[in-house]
Amino acid sequence: MTTCKKCGARKGRWPRSCSRCRSGSSDRAETAVETAELAAELGLLGWIGRGVMTVVRLALRTIG
């Protein structure tokens, strides 16, 4: 359980909207920022970048 940033009520897991004030369901930009922050904290962006670079290297080896 998490708390709503707008009204402070307890709500279900992220990214569900708050049942009391309905905050969160239409805040797509805020959700995108939170997702990017979470990915950065977990190091997922580095793993994605490494995966893309591996695919590019393999493609260049195949072509060349």
N, C-alpha and C positions, 0 to 999 in steps of 0.2 A: 504494500500500500504506500502511496505517496500523498503529498499534500498539494492542494491547488495553490498556484502562485497568486491567483487573483483574490480568492476569498478565504483561503486557509483551511478549507474543508478536506477531510480525508477522501481520496478517490481511488479508483482502480489503478492498475498499472499503466505506466506511460505507454502510448500516447493517447489513451482514452480521454474524452472530455469529462469535465466535472459535472456530476449529476445535480449539484446545487445551483451553480451559476452558468452552466453550459460553456464555460471557458475552455478553450483548447481545441474545439472541433473546427474552428475556422481560422485558427492562427497558423497557417501553413508556413509562413516565413519563419516564425518563431520555432516551429517544429523542425524545419530544415536546419536552422542554426544549432538547435539542441542535438540533432543527429550528427552534424558535422563535429561538434565539440566532443560528443561521445566517441565517435570514430577516431578522432585525434588522440583522445585519452587512451584508448585501447590500442593505438598503434596500427589500426586497420589501414590507414592511408598509406603507410609505408609498405605494408604487405601488398596492397593493390598496385602500387607503383612498381614494386619488384616483379610482380606477375606480368604486368604490361611490358616491362623491359625484357623479360625472358621471352615473351612471345615475339617481340620485335627482333631480338637477336636470332631466334630460331628462323624467323621468316627471312631475315637477311642472309643467313647461312644457306638456306634452301635456294634462294634466288641467285646468290653469288656462287 
